[in-house]
Amino acid sequence: MRLISGKLKGKKLSFLNSTITRPLKDMVRESVFNIIIHSNLINIQIQNSTVLDLYSGTGSFGIECISRGAKKAIFVENNEKAIEVLNKNLEKLSIKNQASLFAGKIETFLNQADKKKKFDIIFFDPPFAENKFYNELKLIKKLNIFNKKNLVIIHREAKNVENFNGLLKVLTSKKYGRSKITFGIL
């Protein structure tokens, strides 16, 4: 797995080869960033943004954001092996000064988060069988830890039927094989 663009373009990322986590495939990641950059539906800049990468695994989304000029990426992960690999990636790429890692549950992180600090881009990549992210999305909205101009990206299984009524204004959804990426705003 390689970084696609930006100051770290071409650098390799370590990943966890397990059934517990699944890395965001390069092709899907590249499509996500093409939509962020080129879609007239999306009104957010990656440059100088603050990114929240939830269920971050080995960090490919947040690290790609840093490579493309994001000011800061906060990674939230609770799998010990994924945390080890994510730390290794951050060290290897010398970007620890632009990254923070919270090792634990997302709900715990959100409840402890500085409410004055707001996120521009929030990325969810939960296990396909898990629906806990709806509650986390509700909590983010309740805590108001996002900027007025924001983007939420959710990676789910293509066959899942999602209901974001009242939670998220869906801008667009795209399918890539087994993956579905939903773009919305809070």
Disulfide bonds with the S-S distance in Angstrom:
none
